[in-house]
Amino acid sequence: MSIKENLEAIIKGIQENKILEVFDKYYHDDVVMYEKGDSTNRVGKEANRKAEESFVNNATIHEARITKVLVDGNNTAYEMFMDFTYGGNKVAKTQWALQEWKDGKVIKEEFY
């Protein structure tokens, strides 16, 4: 599969509440993830899976809608509007996710 197809599978997984399944399949063992420039406790697949599990276990996604997608070589980005409940609080936000790919998997991801 191409990087574009893999990205589309990740997005579909988010929209179908299969976040952990797509994380396990499409994220590199050495992945580093950043929230607005901070990678504290987000280095390596194990640490990032724990963070993803925390989100999945505390969030109910009501809507996840893509507004923009960019693919350029080993770099991708998408803008997503999400409406969800997290820890009892309703959240509606738009964020960008930027990915760098290696060996067909996400090696670096940044959220803004």
GROMACS elastic network, one bead per residue, 0.5 to 0.9 nm:
[ bonds ]
;  ai    aj funct       b0    kb
    1     4     6  0.80861   500
    1     5     6  0.59609   500
    1     6     6  0.65470   500
    1   104     6  0.80320   500
    2     5     6  0.51207   500
    2     6     6  0.62229   500
    2     7     6  0.85968   500
    2   104     6  0.74346   500
    3     7     6  0.60687   500
    3     8     6  0.85338   500
    3    71     6  0.80636   500
    3    73     6  0.81384   500
    3    74     6  0.72899   500
    3    75     6  0.86366   500
    3    76     6  0.82221   500
    3   101     6  0.76440   500
    3   104     6  0.61809   500
    3   105     6  0.80144   500
    4     7     6  0.51022   500
    4     8     6  0.61822   500
    4     9     6  0.86521   500
    4    70     6  0.89752   500
    4    71     6  0.65822   500
    4    76     6  0.79561   500
    5     8     6  0.50162   500
    5     9     6  0.62199   500
    5    10     6  0.87378   500
    6     9     6  0.50090   500
    6    10     6  0.63184   500
    6    11     6  0.87480   500
    6    26     6  0.70677   500
    6   104     6  0.76473   500
    6   105     6  0.80308   500
    7    10     6  0.50340   500
    7    11     6  0.62546   500
    7    12     6  0.85793   500
    7    26     6  0.84695   500
    7    71     6  0.89432   500
    7    76     6  0.77619   500
    7    77     6  0.89016   500
    8    11     6  0.51239   500
    8    12     6  0.61009   500
    8    13     6  0.85151   500
    9    12     6  0.50683   500
    9    13     6  0.60463   500
    9    14     6  0.86710   500
    9    22     6  0.73859   500
    9    26     6  0.87006   500
   10    13     6  0.50260   500
   10    14     6  0.63073   500
   10    15     6  0.87168   500
   10    18     6  0.87695   500
   10    19     6  0.77532   500
   10    22     6  0.56113   500
   10    23     6  0.76909   500
   10    26     6  0.73565   500
   11    14     6  0.51599   500
   11    15     6  0.62913   500
   11    16     6  0.86638   500
   11    19     6  0.89583   500
   11    22     6  0.88071   500
   11    64     6  0.87361   500
   11    66     6  0.80708   500
   11    78     6  0.89204   500
   12    15     6  0.50465   500
   12    16     6  0.61146   500
   12    17     6  0.85940   500
   12    18     6  0.82565   500
   12    22     6  0.89573   500
   13    16     6  0.50587   500
   13    17     6  0.60403   500
   13    19     6  0.56325   500
   13    20     6  0.85163   500
   13    21     6  0.74984   500
   13    22     6  0.59575   500
   13    23     6  0.89189   500
   14    17     6  0.51563   500
   14    18     6  0.57562   500
   14    19     6  0.51030   500
   14    20     6  0.88646   500
   14    22     6  0.79564   500
   14    61     6  0.88501   500
   14    64     6  0.72768   500
   15    18     6  0.75925   500
   15    19     6  0.84077   500
   15    61     6  0.80687   500
   15    63     6  0.72562   500
   15    64     6  0.54032   500
   15    65     6  0.76115   500
   16    19     6  0.79650   500
   16    64     6  0.88693   500
   17    20     6  0.83995   500
   17    56     6  0.81814   500
   17    60     6  0.85837   500
   17    61     6  0.72603   500
   18    21     6  0.53782   500
   18    22     6  0.64239   500
   18    23     6  0.86011   500
   19    22     6  0.54526   500
   19    23     6  0.60427   500
   19    24     6  0.86709   500
   19    52     6  0.75764   500
   19    53     6  0.86831   500
   19    56     6  0.73483   500
   20    24     6  0.60846   500
   20    25     6  0.86046   500
   20    49     6  0.74702   500
   20    52     6  0.68909   500
   20    53     6  0.70694   500
   20    56     6  0.78443   500
   21    24     6  0.52981   500
   21    25     6  0.63596   500
   21    26     6  0.86504   500
   22    25     6  0.50505   500
   22    26     6  0.57223   500
   22    27     6  0.77733   500
   23    26     6  0.55022   500
   23    27     6  0.53953   500
   23    28     6  0.88664   500
   23    45     6  0.88538   500
   23    49     6  0.74171   500
   23    52     6  0.82165   500
   24    27     6  0.61348   500
   24    28     6  0.84936   500
   24    45     6  0.84866   500
   24    49     6  0.80180   500
   25    28     6  0.84606   500
   25   105     6  0.80854   500
   26   104     6  0.74406   500
   26   106     6  0.62807   500
   27    30     6  0.83557   500
   27    31     6  0.65213   500
   27    45     6  0.73007   500
   27   101     6  0.87732   500
   27   104     6  0.86513   500
   27   107     6  0.65518   500
   27   108     6  0.87388   500
   28    31     6  0.51561   500
   28    32     6  0.89195   500
   28    44     6  0.81936   500
   28    45     6  0.67655   500
   28   101     6  0.84179   500
   28   102     6  0.75256   500
   28   103     6  0.81472   500
   28   104     6  0.84277   500
   28   105     6  0.51565   500
   28   106     6  0.54896   500
   28   107     6  0.52176   500
   28   108     6  0.85031   500
   29    44     6  0.60024   500
   29    46     6  0.78681   500
   29   105     6  0.88987   500
   29   107     6  0.77592   500
   30    43     6  0.71424   500
   30    45     6  0.59711   500
   30   107     6  0.62337   500
   30   108     6  0.84575   500
   31    42     6  0.82015   500
   31    43     6  0.63197   500
   31    44     6  0.50034   500
   31    45     6  0.56597   500
   31    48     6  0.77774   500
   31   105     6  0.87904   500
   31   106     6  0.65647   500
   31   108     6  0.53562   500
   31   109     6  0.76379   500
   32    39     6  0.69044   500
   32    42     6  0.57955   500
   32    44     6  0.58710   500
   32    45     6  0.77693   500
   32    48     6  0.76692   500
   32   106     6  0.88601   500
   32   107     6  0.63676   500
   32   109     6  0.64778   500
   32   110     6  0.84925   500
   33    37     6  0.89389   500
   33    38     6  0.81867   500
   33    39     6  0.57854   500
   33    40     6  0.87951   500
   33    41     6  0.89478   500
   33    42     6  0.53670   500
   33    43     6  0.66439   500
   33    44     6  0.84424   500
   33    48     6  0.71267   500
   33   107     6  0.83775   500
   33   108     6  0.57538   500
   33   110     6  0.57302   500
   33   111     6  0.80400   500
   34    37     6  0.53269   500
   34    38     6  0.50094   500
   34    40     6  0.78339   500
   34    42     6  0.69450   500
   34    43     6  0.89599   500
   34   108     6  0.80615   500
   34   109     6  0.62360   500
   34   111     6  0.61731   500
   34   112     6  0.87712   500
   35    38     6  0.52209   500
   35    39     6  0.65752   500
   35    40     6  0.88237   500
   35   109     6  0.87383   500
   35   110     6  0.60304   500
   35   111     6  0.50580   500
   35   112     6  0.66865   500
   36    39     6  0.85864   500
   36   110     6  0.68933   500
   36   111     6  0.57508   500
   36   112     6  0.51301   500
   37   110     6  0.71567   500
   37   111     6  0.79845   500
   37   112     6  0.82315   500
   38    41     6  0.89990   500
   38    42     6  0.84883   500
   38   110     6  0.88501   500
   39    42     6  0.50342   500
   39    43     6  0.67712   500
   39   110     6  0.88451   500
   40    43     6  0.75051   500
   41    44     6  0.88084   500
   41    47     6  0.63622   500
   41    48     6  0.76224   500
   41    51     6  0.85026   500
   42    45     6  0.81646   500
   42    46     6  0.87615   500
   42    47     6  0.56067   500
   42    48     6  0.51329   500
   42    49     6  0.88562   500
   42    51     6  0.76301   500
   43    46     6  0.81522   500
   43    47     6  0.61765   500
   43    48     6  0.66531   500
   44    47     6  0.56928   500
   44    48     6  0.62824   500
   44    49     6  0.86354   500
   45    48     6  0.51129   500
   45    49     6  0.58894   500
   45    50     6  0.86062   500
   46    49     6  0.51505   500
   46    50     6  0.64151   500
   46    51     6  0.88863   500
   47    50     6  0.52654   500
   47    51     6  0.65823   500
   47    52     6  0.88693   500
   48    51     6  0.50302   500
   48    52     6  0.61983   500
   48    53     6  0.85476   500
   49    53     6  0.59808   500
   49    54     6  0.85022   500
   50    54     6  0.61956   500
   50    55     6  0.87642   500
   51    54     6  0.50934   500
   51    55     6  0.64730   500
   51    56     6  0.87675   500
   52    55     6  0.51482   500
   52    56     6  0.61682   500
   52    57     6  0.85404   500
   53    56     6  0.50186   500
   53    57     6  0.58950   500
   53    58     6  0.84598   500
   54    57     6  0.52463   500
   54    58     6  0.62024   500
   54    59     6  0.84233   500
   55    58     6  0.52999   500
   55    59     6  0.57023   500
   55    86     6  0.78168   500
   56    59     6  0.54110   500
   56    60     6  0.75735   500
   56    61     6  0.89898   500
   57    60     6  0.83895   500
   58    85     6  0.80689   500
   58    86     6  0.54900   500
   58    87     6  0.54382   500
   58    88     6  0.83647   500
   59    84     6  0.65281   500
   59    85     6  0.54218   500
   59    87     6  0.65840   500
   59    88     6  0.83453   500
   60    83     6  0.88085   500
   60    84     6  0.54358   500
   60    85     6  0.51453   500
   60    86     6  0.65878   500
   60    87     6  0.89473   500
   61    64     6  0.71442   500
   61    82     6  0.73927   500
   61    83     6  0.62462   500
   61    85     6  0.65348   500
   61    86     6  0.85859   500
   62    82     6  0.76468   500
   62    83     6  0.54355   500
   62    84     6  0.51440   500
   62    85     6  0.76682   500
   63    81     6  0.76581   500
   63    82     6  0.55309   500
   63    84     6  0.68003   500
   64    80     6  0.65353   500
   64    81     6  0.57133   500
   64    83     6  0.65569   500
   64    84     6  0.84663   500
   65    79     6  0.85210   500
   65    80     6  0.54797   500
   65    81     6  0.51362   500
   65    82     6  0.64789   500
   65    83     6  0.88704   500
   66    69     6  0.74952   500
   66    78     6  0.70661   500
   66    79     6  0.59005   500
   66    81     6  0.63714   500
   66    82     6  0.88167   500
   67    78     6  0.75008   500
   67    79     6  0.55199   500
   67    80     6  0.58263   500
   67    81     6  0.71959   500
   68    77     6  0.80512   500
   68    78     6  0.53506   500
   68    79     6  0.50415   500
   68    80     6  0.73626   500
   68    96     6  0.89277   500
   69    76     6  0.74942   500
   69    77     6  0.57643   500
   69    79     6  0.65950   500
   70    75     6  0.81868   500
   70    76     6  0.54233   500
   70    77     6  0.50519   500
   70    78     6  0.61777   500
   71    74     6  0.77619   500
   71    75     6  0.60513   500
   71    77     6  0.66347   500
   71    78     6  0.87862   500
   72    75     6  0.52312   500
   72    76     6  0.61350   500
   72    77     6  0.89018   500
   73    76     6  0.77998   500
   73   101     6  0.87528   500
   74    99     6  0.82112   500
   74   100     6  0.57852   500
   74   101     6  0.50374   500
   74   102     6  0.71505   500
   74   104     6  0.86347   500
   75    98     6  0.74723   500
   75    99     6  0.56982   500
   75   101     6  0.62427   500
   76    97     6  0.83294   500
   76    98     6  0.58645   500
   76    99     6  0.51299   500
   76   100     6  0.65706   500
   76   101     6  0.80170   500
   77    96     6  0.68985   500
   77    97     6  0.54852   500
   77    99     6  0.59782   500
   77   100     6  0.88447   500
   78    95     6  0.83367   500
   78    96     6  0.56475   500
   78    97     6  0.54731   500
   78    98     6  0.66984   500
   78    99     6  0.88185   500
   79    94     6  0.68878   500
   79    95     6  0.56321   500
   79    97     6  0.64390   500
   79    98     6  0.88702   500
   80    93     6  0.82590   500
   80    94     6  0.55240   500
   80    95     6  0.56053   500
   80    96     6  0.64351   500
   80    97     6  0.79532   500
   81    92     6  0.73545   500
   81    93     6  0.57057   500
   81    95     6  0.65974   500
   82    91     6  0.77934   500
   82    92     6  0.56532   500
   82    93     6  0.54729   500
   82    94     6  0.61860   500
   82    95     6  0.81190   500
   83    90     6  0.75524   500
   83    91     6  0.57511   500
   83    93     6  0.66121   500
   83    94     6  0.88247   500
   84    89     6  0.83274   500
   84    90     6  0.59502   500
   84    91     6  0.52957   500
   84    92     6  0.64124   500
   84    93     6  0.88281   500
   85    88     6  0.58682   500
   85    89     6  0.52851   500
   85    91     6  0.57742   500
   85    92     6  0.85643   500
   86    89     6  0.51866   500
   86    90     6  0.64324   500
   86    91     6  0.70126   500
   87    90     6  0.84838   500
   94   112     6  0.88726   500
   95   111     6  0.66973   500
   95   112     6  0.55215   500
   96   110     6  0.79937   500
   96   111     6  0.56036   500
   96   112     6  0.51534   500
   97   109     6  0.66807   500
   97   110     6  0.56053   500
   97   112     6  0.66270   500
   98   108     6  0.80414   500
   98   109     6  0.54791   500
   98   110     6  0.51426   500
   98   111     6  0.65245   500
   98   112     6  0.84263   500
   99   106     6  0.62106   500
   99   107     6  0.74534   500
   99   108     6  0.55744   500
   99   110     6  0.66216   500
  100   105     6  0.83977   500
  100   106     6  0.58186   500
  100   107     6  0.57960   500
  100   108     6  0.50696   500
  100   109     6  0.65253   500
  101   104     6  0.60718   500
  101   105     6  0.52897   500
  101   107     6  0.53662   500
  101   108     6  0.70285   500
  101   109     6  0.89765   500
  102   105     6  0.54095   500
  102   106     6  0.63205   500
  102   107     6  0.58707   500
  102   108     6  0.88670   500
  103   106     6  0.83551   500
  103   107     6  0.87679   500
  106   109     6  0.69357   500
